[in-house]
Amino acid sequence: MGNETTRFQREKLLKELEKNEKWDVIVIGGGATGLGVALDSVSRGYKTLVLEQADFAKGTSSRSTKLVHGGVRYLAQGNIGLVREALHERGLLLKNAPHLVKNQSFVIPNYRWWGGAFYTIGLKVYDLLAGGLSLGASVYIGKDEALRRVPTIKERGLRSGVLYHDGQFDDSRLAVNLAQTCVEHGAVVLNYTEVKGLLNKKGEIAGVIAMDKESGQVHNLRGDVVVNATGIFVDNILRMEKPESKDLVRPSQGVHLVLDKSFLPGEDAIMIPKTDDGRVLFAVPWHNKVVVGTTDTPLDEHSLEPRALEEEIVFILNTAGRYLTRKPAREDVFSVFAGLRPLAATEGGPDNYRDGKTKEISRSHKILVSEAGLITITGGKWTTFRRMGEDTIDKAVALGRLPKRSSKSDTMTIHGAKPSPDFNDPLYVYGSDRENILALIRENPALEEKLDDALPYRKAEVVWAARYEMARTIEDVLARRTRALFLDARAAVRMAGETARLLAVELGKNEEWQQEQVQAFEKVARNYILE
């Protein structure tokens, strides 16, 4: 096994943590935003530390619509700058992580006389904004071609369609690979390490107090720059410095349902540009299933395990049923997952939000610097994670906290990158690591067995996740290293016992630990099962 792979082990990284007296950049948060900051930081050669309270991408970053996109809806809102930036980043990500990001064709079905021309013109603008990083030209297609591409779409009233291209990806797999990339460039990246407080020296933020949640050990960690990149939790960190801080973030919940591939049997995704309440609805092929969503529901509270509301589930089922020949029912849902978007609050204050108008709250990112120098990055979306990181480090340089060095993250190859992967091979998400997993199977043929017949995941993937991807729990393996919980929650529950057994061997745990793990996982999985 290559040296780069074996460096991504928690025990080794904890030893490195103890060796270092001071860091250039300490990043709080191991989701898309925090990993984007870390990636840009290491690209400039700064000594970088990332601390994540749970697992990488445990929160919002594993619960996206699985799209790397410019955002057609933002184009309709006139947010040209955000769309151009996102389309540029989409193109970079396709180059830098080709094993996880792929070109996805979309059909917009048109049931109105003016729709064909309207959406074709709009998407031609989308193509222009992508420039040299376009994934393919948008074209008007007739009714027959729309039905050929999406045979399960309702024919009655269908006039035409528009075909366009965007990116599709596996979000939490990308997060793990980003963490590995940062470590390979000298960073220390740790999960299950919670920041409990901020160090203050002469009125300036000078580091963090962090606790290893596995050992209970507390570390005082000094750093020239501390970045709060905790998504929906940014306000918790801000209050460590200033208890009376006002909320910067308005959580908005997005829910997705996962259905059988038979609901959308072709290669194309569909996008409904305007549903009853003005939202966009996507149905996207993903790992031989179909992800349908999303919702946009303002919430007053946030958690690591948000739950789908009944009205959100009904909205998705009903809206999908209006456009598909076969209306999905509750019993067709393999998994339901909810994520909280960390939307940056607008100057309009909480009144806009209370009225449920979260679609009007900014999707672009904001960088704020506190009186004591804590840098907070908030808002944004998965597609622009790298640019968010670059802007954050630029800010730290502009403040004189870091020596000036140019960013190189736009050309950094992500761990596992492998051009032209075979997307029909279930192991494609591992990219160049695929050969190492096959080597595990050759060493121990029993590891080729599937964990459950309903999904393609093999026992070797549990061993790999524990040894080389810092998985510590059943949930880490079945929710984020593999995507079992998101693809078929009941099958994931059936896998839990064997996953616990394999993990226990790798991590040196006993029978009692296995039982506790299974119980904890079953509790989480209940949120994903639609009764």
C-alpha positions in Angstrom: 0.0 0.0 0.0 1.4 3.4 -1.0 2.8 5.7 1.7 0.3 8.4 0.8 -2.6 6.1 1.6 -1.2 4.9 5.0 -0.6 8.5 6.1 -4.4 9.0 6.3 -4.7 7.1 9.6 -6.1 8.8 12.7 -3.4 7.4 15.1 -0.6 8.8 12.9 -2.3 12.1 12.5 -2.8 12.5 16.3 0.9 12.0 16.8 1.6 14.7 14.2 -0.8 17.0 16.1 1.2 16.6 19.3 4.5 17.3 17.6 3.4 20.7 16.2 3.6 23.6 18.5 2.0 26.1 16.1 0.0 26.2 12.9 -0.3 28.7 10.2 -4.0 27.9 9.6 -6.5 26.1 11.9 -9.7 25.2 10.2 -12.8 24.4 12.3 -15.1 22.1 10.2 -14.5 19.1 8.0 -17.3 19.5 5.5 -17.2 21.0 2.0 -16.3 24.5 3.1 -13.6 23.6 5.7 -12.0 21.2 3.3 -12.0 23.8 0.6 -10.2 26.2 2.9 -7.7 23.5 3.9 -7.1 22.5 0.2 -6.3 26.1 -0.7 -4.1 26.6 2.4 -2.0 23.5 1.7 -1.7 24.5 -2.0 0.2 27.6 -0.8 2.4 25.7 1.6 0.9 26.8 4.9 1.0 24.5 7.8 -2.7 23.5 8.1 -4.9 21.7 10.7 -8.5 20.7 10.2 -10.7 19.7 13.1 -14.1 18.1 12.6 -16.4 17.4 15.6 -18.1 14.4 14.0 -17.1 12.7 10.7 -16.1 14.4 7.4 -19.2 15.6 5.6 -21.4 14.3 8.4 -23.7 17.3 8.1 -25.0 19.1 5.0 -22.0 18.1 2.9 -23.2 14.5 2.5 -26.9 15.4 1.9 -26.8 17.4 -1.3 -28.7 16.8 -4.6 -25.5 15.3 -5.9 -25.0 18.0 -8.5 -22.0 20.0 -9.4 -23.8 22.8 -11.2 -23.9 26.5 -12.0 -27.5 26.7 -10.8 -30.0 27.3 -13.5 -32.4 28.8 -10.9 -29.8 31.4 -10.0 -29.6 32.4 -13.7 -33.4 33.0 -13.6 -32.9 35.2 -10.6 -30.3 37.2 -12.5 -27.4 36.2 -10.3 -25.0 36.0 -13.2 -21.8 36.3 -11.1 -22.6 33.3 -8.9 -23.5 31.2 -12.0 -20.3 32.1 -13.9 -18.2 31.3 -10.8 -20.0 28.0 -10.2 -19.7 26.9 -13.8 -16.0 27.7 -13.8 -15.6 25.6 -10.6 -17.7 22.8 -12.1 -15.2 22.6 -15.0 -12.2 22.5 -12.7 -13.7 19.8 -10.5 -14.4 17.6 -13.5 -10.7 17.9 -14.4 -9.3 17.5 -10.9 -11.6 14.7 -9.6 -12.8 12.8 -12.8 -13.4 9.6 -10.8 -16.2 11.3 -8.8 -17.6 14.0 -11.1 -19.2 13.2 -14.4 -21.1 14.9 -17.2 -24.8 14.5 -16.6 -27.4 15.2 -19.3 -30.7 16.8 -18.2 -34.1 17.2 -19.9 -36.4 20.0 -19.1 -39.9 18.8 -20.2 -42.0 21.6 -21.5 -45.8 21.7 -21.2 -46.4 25.4 -22.2 -46.4 26.9 -25.7 -43.7 29.4 -24.8 -41.5 27.2 -22.7 -39.3 25.6 -25.4 -37.9 28.9 -26.7 -37.7 30.5 -23.2 -35.6 27.7 -21.7 -33.5 27.1 -24.8 -32.5 30.8 -24.8 -31.8 30.8 -21.0 -29.6 27.7 -21.3 -27.7 29.1 -24.2 -26.7 31.9 -21.8 -25.8 29.2 -19.3 -23.5 27.6 -22.0 -21.9 31.0 -22.8 -21.1 31.6 -19.1 -19.3 28.2 -18.9 -16.9 29.4 -21.6 -14.2 26.9 -22.4 -15.3 24.7 -19.5 -18.7 23.8 -21.0 -19.9 20.2 -20.7 -21.9 20.3 -23.9 -24.3 22.5 -25.8 -27.9 23.0 -24.7 -30.3 22.1 -27.5 -34.1 22.3 -28.1 -35.6 18.8 -28.6 -39.0 17.9 -29.9 -41.7 15.9 -28.1 -40.6 12.6 -29.6 -37.0 13.0 -28.6 -38.0 14.0 -25.1 -40.1 10.9 -24.7 -37.3 8.7 -26.2 -34.8 10.1 -23.7 -37.2 10.0 -20.7 -39.9 7.3 -21.5 -41.4 7.6 -18.0 -42.4 11.2 -18.4 -46.0 12.1 -18.8 -46.9 12.5 -22.5 -50.2 14.3 -22.1 -49.7 18.0 -22.8 -45.9 17.6 -23.5 -44.9 20.0 -26.3 -41.1 19.7 -26.3 -38.0 19.6 -24.2 -34.6 21.2 -23.7 -31.5 19.1 -23.3 -28.6 20.6 -21.2 -25.5 19.4 -19.3 -24.3 19.8 -15.8 -22.1 17.8 -13.3 -23.1 15.0 -11.1 -21.0 13.7 -8.2 -20.7 11.7 -5.0 -20.5 14.4 -2.2 -19.2 12.5 0.8 -16.7 10.5 -1.2 -15.3 13.8 -2.5 -15.0 15.0 1.0 -13.0 12.0 2.1 -10.7 12.4 -1.0 -10.2 16.1 -0.2 -9.2 15.3 3.3 -6.7 12.7 2.0 -5.4 15.2 -0.5 -4.8 17.8 2.2 -2.9 15.2 4.3 -0.8 14.2 1.3 0.2 17.9 1.1 1.3 18.0 4.7 -1.9 18.9 6.6 -3.2 17.2 9.7 -6.9 16.5 9.3 -8.9 14.9 12.2 -12.4 13.7 12.6 -14.1 13.3 16.0 -12.1 16.3 17.4 -14.4 19.0 18.8 -13.4 22.6 19.3 -14.5 23.5 22.8 -13.2 27.1 23.0 -10.9 29.7 21.4 -7.5 30.8 22.7 -7.2 34.6 23.1 -3.9 36.4 23.4 -3.9 40.2 24.0 -7.4 40.5 22.5 -6.5 38.4 19.3 -7.7 34.9 18.5 -4.5 32.8 18.8 -5.8 29.2 18.5 -8.4 26.8 19.7 -9.0 24.4 22.6 -10.0 21.0 21.1 -11.0 17.6 22.5 -10.4 14.2 21.0 -13.8 12.7 21.4 -12.4 9.1 21.4 -9.8 9.6 24.2 -11.2 12.6 25.9 -7.8 14.3 25.7 -7.8 18.1 25.4 -5.3 20.0 23.3 -4.5 23.7 23.3 -3.6 24.4 19.7 -2.0 27.7 18.6 -2.5 29.1 15.2 -1.9 32.4 13.3 -5.2 32.1 11.5 -8.4 30.4 12.8 -11.2 29.8 10.3 -14.7 29.1 11.3 -16.0 26.9 8.5 -18.7 25.0 10.3 -21.7 25.4 8.0 -24.9 25.6 10.0 -22.8 25.6 13.3 -20.9 28.9 12.6 -22.9 30.8 15.2 -21.9 28.3 17.9 -18.3 29.1 17.2 -18.9 32.8 17.0 -20.5 32.7 20.5 -17.3 31.2 21.9 -15.7 34.6 21.2 -18.7 36.8 21.8 -21.7 35.2 23.6 -24.1 37.9 22.5 -23.4 37.4 18.7 -26.4 37.6 16.4 -27.1 34.7 14.1 -25.3 34.9 10.8 -27.0 31.8 9.4 -30.5 30.9 8.6 -30.9 27.1 8.2 -33.0 26.0 5.3 -33.9 22.3 5.0 -33.6 20.4 1.8 -35.1 16.9 1.6 -34.6 14.2 -1.0 -36.3 10.8 -1.7 -34.4 7.9 -3.3 -36.4 5.7 -5.7 -35.8 2.7 -7.8 -34.1 3.2 -11.2 -37.3 2.1 -13.0 -38.8 5.5 -12.3 -36.2 7.1 -14.5 -34.6 4.2 -16.5 -32.5 6.2 -19.0 -29.3 8.0 -18.7 -30.9 11.5 -18.5 -31.9 13.4 -15.4 -35.0 15.7 -15.4 -35.4 19.2 -14.1 -38.7 20.8 -13.4 -37.9 24.5 -13.5 -41.0 25.7 -11.7 -43.2 23.7 -9.3 -46.4 24.9 -7.5 -44.4 27.0 -5.1 -41.7 28.2 -7.4 -39.1 25.6 -6.4 -37.0 23.6 -8.8 -37.4 19.8 -8.7 -34.7 17.4 -9.9 -34.8 13.7 -10.5 -31.2 12.5 -11.0 -29.8 9.0 -11.6 -27.3 8.2 -8.9 -25.6 4.8 -8.1 -28.3 2.9 -9.9 -31.1 4.7 -8.0 -32.9 8.0 -8.6 -32.6 10.9 -6.2 -35.6 13.2 -6.3 -35.7 16.6 -4.6 -35.4 19.1 -3.1 -37.4 21.2 -0.7 -36.6 24.6 0.8 -38.0 24.8 4.3 -36.9 27.4 6.8 -36.1 26.0 10.3 -35.5 27.6 13.7 -33.0 25.1 14.9 -30.2 23.0 13.5 -28.8 19.5 14.3 -26.4 16.9 12.9 -29.3 14.6 12.1 -32.2 16.7 10.7 -35.5 14.9 9.9 -37.7 15.2 6.9 -41.0 16.9 7.6 -44.2 15.1 6.5 -45.2 18.1 4.3 -41.8 17.9 2.5 -42.2 14.2 1.7 -45.8 14.8 0.4 -44.6 17.7 -1.7 -41.9 15.6 -3.4 -44.1 12.6 -4.0 -47.0 14.7 -5.4 -44.8 16.9 -7.6 -42.9 13.9 -9.0 -46.2 12.2 -9.6 -47.5 15.1 -11.7 -44.6 14.6 -14.2 -44.0 10.8 -14.2 -46.3 8.2 -15.7 -46.0 6.2 -12.5 -46.6 8.2 -9.4 -44.2 7.3 -6.6 -45.8 6.2 -3.3 -44.3 6.0 0.2 -43.6 2.3 -0.2 -41.4 3.1 -3.2 -39.0 5.2 -1.2 -35.7 3.4 -0.4 -34.4 6.2 1.7 -35.3 9.8 2.7 -32.5 12.2 3.7 -32.6 15.8 4.9 -29.8 18.4 4.9 -29.6 21.9 6.3 -28.2 24.7 4.0 -26.2 27.3 5.9 -27.7 30.3 4.1 -26.1 33.6 4.8 -28.8 35.9 6.4 -29.6 39.1 4.4 -29.7 42.6 5.6 -33.5 42.3 5.6 -33.1 40.4 8.9 -35.1 37.4 10.1 -38.5 38.7 8.9 -37.9 37.5 5.3 -36.8 34.2 6.7 -39.8 33.8 9.1 -42.1 34.3 6.1 -40.5 31.2 4.6 -38.8 33.1 1.8 -35.5 31.3 2.1 -35.2 31.2 -1.7 -34.4 35.0 -1.4 -31.6 34.5 1.0 -28.1 34.6 -0.5 -26.6 31.4 -1.9 -23.3 33.2 -2.4 -20.7 33.0 0.3 -19.7 35.7 2.8 -16.4 36.1 4.7 -16.5 38.0 8.0 -13.7 38.9 10.4 -14.5 39.4 14.1 -12.9 42.1 16.2 -10.5 39.6 17.6 -9.6 38.2 14.1 -11.7 35.1 13.9 -12.4 34.5 10.1 -15.9 33.0 9.4 -16.9 31.8 6.0 -20.6 31.2 5.5 -23.2 30.5 2.8 -22.0 29.0 -0.5 -22.6 25.6 -2.1 -20.7 22.4 -2.8 -19.8 23.4 -6.4 -17.9 26.5 -5.2 -16.1 25.0 -2.2 -12.6 25.5 -3.7 -13.3 29.2 -4.6 -14.7 29.7 -1.1 -11.4 28.3 0.3 -9.3 30.5 -2.0 -11.3 33.7 -1.0 -10.9 32.8 2.7 -7.2 32.4 2.5 -6.9 35.5 0.4 -8.6 37.3 3.2 -6.2 36.0 5.8 -3.3 37.2 3.6 -4.9 40.6 3.1 -5.2 40.9 6.9 -1.4 40.4 7.2 -1.9 37.1 9.1 -0.1 35.0 6.5 2.9 35.6 4.2 1.7 36.3 0.6 1.7 33.2 -1.6 -0.4 32.5 -4.7 -3.1 29.8 -4.7 -2.6 26.7 -6.7 -5.7 24.8 -5.6 -7.4 25.2 -9.1 -4.9 22.8 -10.6 -4.6 20.3 -7.7 -5.4 16.8 -8.5 -7.7 15.2 -5.9 -6.7 11.9 -4.3 -8.0 9.0 -6.4 -8.3 11.0 -9.6 -8.5 8.6 -12.5 -9.5 9.7 -16.0 -12.3 7.9 -17.9 -13.5 5.6 -15.1 -15.9 2.8 -15.8 -19.1 4.2 -14.2 -20.7 0.7 -14.4 -18.1 -0.7 -12.0 -19.4 -0.3 -8.4 -15.8 0.4 -7.3 -15.4 3.4 -9.6 -15.8 5.9 -6.8 -12.4 4.8 -5.4 -10.6 5.9 -8.6 -6.9 4.9 -8.4 -7.5 3.2 -5.0 -9.7 0.6 -6.7 -6.7 -1.6 -7.4 -5.8 -1.5 -3.7 -9.3 -2.8 -2.7 -9.0 -5.6 -5.2 -5.6 -6.5 -3.7 -7.3 -6.8 -0.3 -9.7 -9.3 -1.8 -6.8 -11.3 -3.4 -5.2 -11.5 0.1 -8.5 -12.6 1.7 -11.1 -13.9 -0.8 -13.8 -13.8 1.9 -13.8 -10.0 1.6 -15.3 -10.2 -1.9 -18.7 -11.2 -0.3 -21.4 -8.6 -0.5 -22.7 -7.1 2.7 -26.2 -7.4 1.4 -27.7 -8.6 -1.9 -29.7 -5.3 -2.4 -26.5 -3.2 -2.9 -23.1 -3.8 -4.5 -20.9 -3.1 -1.4 -18.4 -5.7 -0.4 -16.7 -6.6 2.9 -13.4 -5.3 1.6 -14.8 -1.8 1.5 -15.4 -1.9 5.2 -11.8 -3.0 5.8 -10.5 -0.3 3.4 -12.6 2.4 5.1 -11.3 1.6 8.5 -7.6 1.2 7.5 -7.2 4.0 5.0 -10.2 6.3 5.1 -10.4 7.1 8.9 -13.9 5.5 9.3 -14.5 5.0 13.0 -18.2 3.9 13.2 -20.8 1.8 11.3 -22.4 5.1 10.2 -19.1 6.4 8.8 -18.9 3.3 6.6 -22.5 2.9 5.6 -23.5 6.5 5.3 -20.4 8.3 3.9 -17.6 5.8 2.8 -20.2 3.7 1.0 -23.6 5.3 0.4 -25.7 2.4 1.6 -27.8 4.4 4.1 -28.7 7.0 1.4 -29.5 4.4 -1.3 -31.4 1.8 0.7 -31.8 2.4 4.4 -33.4 -1.0 5.2 -30.5 -2.8 3.5 -28.1 -0.6 5.4 -29.7 -1.8 8.7 -29.3 -5.4 7.6 -25.5 -4.7 6.9 -24.9 -3.2 10.3 -24.0 -6.3 12.3 -21.4 -7.6 9.8 -20.0 -4.1 9.3 -19.6 -3.8 13.1 -17.8 -7.2 13.2 -15.3 -6.2 10.5 -14.7 -2.8 12.1 -14.1 -4.3 15.5 -11.3 -6.5 14.1 -9.7 -3.4 12.4 -10.1 -1.0 15.3 -9.5 -3.5 18.1 -12.9 -3.2 19.6 -14.9 -5.8 21.7 -18.3 -7.4 21.4 -20.0 -4.7 23.6 -18.7 -2.0 21.3 -20.2 -3.9 18.4 -23.6 -4.0 20.0 -23.5 -0.3 21.0 -22.6 0.5 17.4 -25.5 -1.5 15.9 -28.0 0.2 18.3 -26.6 3.7 17.5 -26.8 3.0 13.8 -30.3 1.6 13.9 -31.4 4.7 15.7 -29.9 7.0 13.0 -31.3 4.8 10.2 -34.8 5.3 11.4 -34.7 8.9 10.2 -34.0 7.5 6.6 -36.8 4.9 6.5 -40.2 6.1 5.3 -42.9 4.1 7.0 
